[in-house]
Amino acid sequence: MQETANNNVANSGYLEIISFHLGKQVFCVNIMSVREIRGWAPSTTLPHSPPHVLGVINLRGSVIPVIDMAIRLGLPAIKPTERSAIIVTNIAGKLVGLLVENVSDMITVNNADLQPAPDVLPAAERALTKAIIPVDQQMICYLDLDALFSTADDDLAA
Amino acid sequence: MLISRKLPLAAALLTVVSIGVASVVSLQIGSSAVNEKITEKLEAVVDGRRNQLETFLANLQQDLTATSQNNLMRIALEGFKYDWGFLGADVTPELKRRYITENPFPEGERQKYDTAQKPDDAKISSYDQSHERYHPQLREMAESRGWEDFFLVDMNGNVIYSVNKHDDYAGNLRSDALKNTGIGKVFEGILGNEVTDRTVFADYAAYPADNGKPAAFMGHALNSQMGMVGVIIIRVPSGKIADIMSNTAGLGETGETILLNSDGYLISDSIRTADNDMLTVKIDSDLQENAAGSAVVVGDLAGYRNMDASAAMTGVKFDGADWTVAALIDKSEAGASMVMMRNAILGLSLLLLLGAIAVSTWFSRSMTKPIEALVENMRRLAEGDTSIELAGEKRKDEIGEMVRSVAVFRNAAIEKVALEREADETRSQTEKRRHDREAAKAEETALMQQAVDSLADGLHKLSEGDLTIRLERPFIESLDRLRVDFNASVEKLNATLSDVSENIMGINGDTGELRAAADDLSRRTEQQAASLEETSAALDEITATVKSSSQRADEATTRVAEAKQSTDSSSKVVAEAISAMGRIEDASMEISKIINVIDEIAFQTNLLALNAGVEAARAGEAGKGFAVVAQEVRELAQRSATAAKDIKGLINKSGEEVKSGVTLVRETGDALGMIANHVNAINDQINSIATAAREQAGGLTEINSAVNQMDQVTQQNAAMVEETTAVTHRLTSGAASLESLVRQFNLTGSRHVSVPVQAAMPGPAHKTAASNPVGRSKGPTGVSASTAGSRPVQSPARNMLNTVARAFGAGKSNNPTAASQDDWEEF
């Protein structure tokens, strides 16, 4: 599916993203990797899980893990409120819920507007940020979910 | 028979009878009391001894039982039994030889021999060694407990050990010599009946092994785990029993307590006899049979120790032995106190009898002697001898009465002779005095006539007003005082009339002064009336002022009440405003809740729209249109969320406004409350002003009554002035008439004064009446009231009072006399 999305980007020259807030920072993911957006609901904690794995929730019969995106990206932890949301994404064929502070918008951007991330971080960390998208006065960090959760998968597997 | 003999005899007889009866009765009572006391004492003693004896025997049993459980006894028994076996068939003669015949100590002290083993003996006997080991301990035990002997016996009846080594030592208790003795019976009693848990006792009997001395035995089985292994037997300590029985405290010289066995033999040695009485002295008495139980019986006991004794007995039962404890005392000793009592009573009765005879003899003598003397005197008086001496007049008894009666007869006889002599002397003296008196009378009558004539002449002249007459010639002595008094009277009359004449002149002068004073008084009364009028006017004004201030105060009170009502209603309005604000707050809260719901709906809608957008994007080109719709929905949701947020802000703001409004309204309420308080304070002040006005009105009423009184006093003063004027006039005319009367007399040294008579001059009186504002109709003689007339004149004071009264309303004018007294005519 990731490839399909990339293909879409390449073909159309446009990219549709869902942007969300973590603190004051705005991030976004490709809309094609999103399956559903739901309001926040308490999750069941798993024993010995890493700090960013909040637990699991029941999504219409199937159990999916929920990740606190703020912790995963090295930011201060989010305190979940009624206005928080869980973005259910399909990463490498697995459903993963991402806890975000607030889903802000659904934006269509031109591929030409994507700016590469500056080359100052180690390779592993740099791989998390696919690109930077300036929209209006904001800088939106376009996250590479596959890179983000290749390690997360390991954690879950562990 | 003479009275002097009868009286002593009667007294002696009476004394003998009364003393005799009293002593017989008291002796009877005393005797029974003493007997009862002795009986009680004997009972108490015998009961005490019985208890002591029972305690002692129980202790003895306990001791023996305890000893039988002592391990030492069993060890010693086993030791001696073992050694006994080694001594072979001739064990009895061998041991008797060693410890009796070869015993260095005499009989009675054999127990001091500890062992027959001698240091130089080549052969060592194990029995002697055991004896040396156990004998001192066992001897000490027997001696400390008072046992007379102590035996260890094996199951065959061999006495394998005894402390005192009498002939029974080393013998067999089943042998003919010992089986019928007390110790043999005890052994058979224990072994034959297999008594292992209690003591067995054999009563006192003569014991042949100890020279036939009386002995009683007590034994107990020695038990081991296998059963009975032997018997210990003691000889009962008779000495200790004797110690208990020999206590004779409270039993006098002859009394004692003894212990008898069932056959009536003594089994305790009596301390009153030198010999040993045990089992040798026997007492035959029915008392012992009656005393078989535990009850105490009392009775007489004859024969014992050659005494006739009182005795108390009671039974002691002990392990098959029926003993009797007896306490006894010689009757002669018990009755000794009775004999003493009888002798004392007899001696005392004799003394009383002698005393009674002596006293009665003296008493009869004292009565018969004066009677004899009186009889002699009466005989002499009857013969006419009045010189008799009477003794005993002062006695207070019947003889005294008799003597006094005789004295009365004697005195009557003496008096009769004296009276006859006196009557003869009186008669001759009276006759001589009568002659002298008649001569003196004739001379006196002539002199009296002369004096009366002279006095009549003087009186005649006096009646003609001549006060110069004097009687110069003296009268007879008895009437001369009459003359001197006449002269003095005329002189006095003359002086008096001269003084009267002078006084009349003085009175005339005083009358003039009196008139002037009356004038003055009249003028002042007038001035007072004027002052009263002014006071009345002033009071009028004051009354009006007080009334008006009272009205103002009332009005102010009304206004204050209205103001108070207004503040009360405003505070209600404030309360309502506050509650209205509260309701607004509640409504705002409700709106807030609804807005929250709308906000929630907007959020959910946003999420739905996002999901729709996601779906549309995934659908690619086909979903393009749908994506637009989803975008629109999202925008709508965001707008409604924004609107909800705005409304929330507005509502919060209005809530704050309401809060400040509530605070302000509350402050307004507080301010109104303060105003109400001030209004109340003002109300109090005005009330006190009204009260003060009322008090002033009260004060004015009092002033009114004072003015009223002053008015009355003024009236009375006016009346008094008129009366004074009239009296002055009467005084003047009285002085004139007095003067004319005095003139009728011819006085010596005459100094008649001419009095200016002013009978027809009512000037001052006239003036008084005219100047008086008070109308007068009934003046005294000559005082005219024509100027004043009979017209009623208003009193200024009264006028003022009425004004005041009217000022204070109808209630003040309810004095009915006020109206009727407007008119001064009444005065």
Contacts between the chains, C-beta under 8 A, distances in Angstrom:
chain1	res1	chain2	res2	distance
A	16	B	617	4.8
A	18	B	610	7.3
A	18	B	614	7.2
A	31	B	613	7.6
A	31	B	614	5.9
A	31	B	617	4.5
A	31	B	618	7.6
A	32	B	617	6.8
A	32	B	618	6.4
A	34	B	614	5.1
A	35	B	614	7.5
A	36	B	611	5.9
A	36	B	614	7.0
A	37	B	607	5.7
A	37	B	610	4.8
A	37	B	611	5.4
A	37	B	614	6.7
A	38	B	607	6.9
A	39	B	603	7.5
A	39	B	604	7.2
A	39	B	607	6.1
A	82	B	600	7.7
A	82	B	603	7.7
A	83	B	603	6.3
A	85	B	607	6.8
A	103	B	606	7.9
A	103	B	607	7.5
A	103	B	610	5.9
A	106	B	610	6.3
A	106	B	613	4.6
A	106	B	614	7.6
A	106	B	617	7.7
A	106	B	631	7.5
A	106	B	634	7.5
